[in-house]
Every structure is written in C-alpha cells, then in structure tokens.
C-alpha cells in the first residue's frame, strides 16, 4: 500500500477512527523506543513491588482537584 493510498483511506475514516489510528501509530512508535520500553519495565517492577495507589486514594486526589477547580 502506498502513502497516497494510506492518506486516502485515512481521509475516509470517521473522527473516532482517525483518533484510534493516531493512537495506534503513536503506540507503535513508542514500542520501538528502547528507553520507553525500559521506563515501562521499571514502572511495572515498581508496581509489582507495591508502589501503587488504592482506589480510595485516587478518588481523594480527584476530589481535591475538583475542589481546586482543576
């Protein structure tokens, strides 16, 4: 498939479909980035080690932000 064919196909997509396509292309680009993969692995190791938020903590942070107008 040529670039012109890809552009034509993208032009015919709905807004939601283009949003998904853009997110997917972004994901592919990140997945090829070694430093991004290392960051993800480190984050997952932290989470496996217990560094996470409980749902109540997230809700409290959200409420605090709403109260501040954010």
C-alpha positions as CSV (number, residue, x, y, z in Angstrom):
1,X,0.0,0.0,0.0
2,X,1.4,3.4,-1.0
3,X,1.4,6.5,1.1
4,X,-1.2,8.0,-1.2
5,X,-3.5,5.0,-0.6
6,X,-3.0,5.3,3.1
7,X,-3.8,9.0,3.1
8,X,-7.0,8.3,1.0
9,X,-8.0,5.6,3.5
10,X,-7.4,7.9,6.5
11,X,-9.4,10.7,4.8
12,X,-12.4,8.4,4.6
13,X,-12.3,7.5,8.3
14,X,-14.6,8.9,10.9
15,X,-13.2,11.2,13.5
16,X,-13.2,8.4,16.1
17,X,-11.5,6.0,13.7
18,X,-8.8,8.6,12.9
19,X,-8.3,9.1,16.7
20,X,-7.8,5.4,17.1
21,X,-5.4,5.2,14.1
22,X,-3.3,8.1,15.5
23,X,-3.2,6.5,19.0
24,X,-2.2,3.2,17.4
25,X,0.6,4.8,15.4
26,X,1.8,6.6,18.5
27,X,1.9,3.3,20.3
28,X,3.9,1.6,17.6
29,X,6.4,4.4,17.6
30,X,6.8,4.2,21.4
31,X,7.0,0.4,21.4
32,X,10.1,0.7,19.1
33,X,11.8,3.1,21.5
34,X,14.2,1.3,23.8
35,X,14.1,4.0,26.5
36,X,10.3,3.9,26.6
37,X,10.3,0.1,27.0
38,X,12.8,0.4,29.8
39,X,10.6,3.0,31.6
40,X,7.6,0.8,31.3
41,X,9.5,-2.2,32.7
42,X,10.7,-0.1,35.6
43,X,7.2,1.2,36.3
44,X,5.8,-2.4,36.2
45,X,8.6,-3.5,38.6
46,X,7.7,-0.6,41.0
47,X,4.1,-1.7,40.9
48,X,5.0,-5.3,41.5
49,X,6.9,-4.1,44.5
50,X,3.9,-2.4,45.9
51,X,4.2,1.1,44.7
52,X,0.6,1.7,43.7
53,X,-2.4,3.8,44.7
54,X,-5.6,2.4,46.2
55,X,-8.9,3.4,44.7
56,X,-9.8,5.5,47.7
57,X,-6.5,7.4,47.3
58,X,-7.3,8.1,43.7
59,X,-10.8,9.3,44.5
60,X,-9.5,11.6,47.2
61,X,-6.9,13.1,44.8
62,X,-9.7,13.6,42.2
63,X,-12.0,15.3,44.7
64,X,-9.2,17.6,45.9
65,X,-8.5,18.6,42.2
66,X,-12.2,19.2,41.6
67,X,-12.4,21.3,44.7
68,X,-9.4,23.4,43.4
69,X,-11.2,23.8,40.1
70,X,-8.9,21.6,38.1
